[in-house]
Amino acid sequence: MDLPPLSQSFVLHFGEMGSRWGINRTVGQIYALLFISAQPLTADEITDKLGVSRSNVSMGLKELSSWRLVRLSHRPGDRRDFYTAPDDVWAIFKTLAEERQRREVDPTLSMLRDALLETPESPEERHAQARMREMHDLIEQLTEWFAEVRKLSPSTLEKLMSLGAKATALLQFTEKMRGAAPANEEKAS
């Protein structure tokens, strides 16, 4: 690998994590390299910097393109393709979440909806369907929540994330107030 130590450490880590995220090591390394690169890179430059085969780089770039995680650009007078990663980390996060939803969550919801339309024929199937309904309802609720979050601007998302434990405290306070309201109304009567 032809990278400075700090960059190499980052790229190697993303390669390791890639295999845990369901992509191969080279794809993770390509993405990490593009993410930290100050300039757009050609496939040959990526090959040289990572020390991997050109065919691996080509396949990795195709996979990253299918995830909408790389941008292709051209320079006047140069026939080569240049690749970059999106600059905005919030846009990257949204893209990853949208792609995971499209590839993993949506098919699961579809399967669960089909299963919930079936008529269970035994107590065991009724139990299984009830559990599937719980899973469906949770995933559906998370999907609706994520659709609302996707509409937020990056600055609003940053504010929301920085709330952290304050948001939890606010929710606990409102729950406490709801629980206290009937008791207060009874005393007033």
Secondary structure, 3 states (H helix, E strand, C coil): CCCCHHHHHHHHHHHHHHHHHCCCHHHHHHHHHHHHCCCCECHHHHHHHHCCCHHHHHHHHHHHHHCCCCEEEEECCEEEEEEECCCCHHHHHHHHHHHHHHHHHHHHHHHHHHHHHCCCCCHHHHHHHHHHHHHHHHHHHHHHHHHHHHCCCHHHHHHHHHHCHHHHHHHHHHHHHHHHHHHHHHHHC
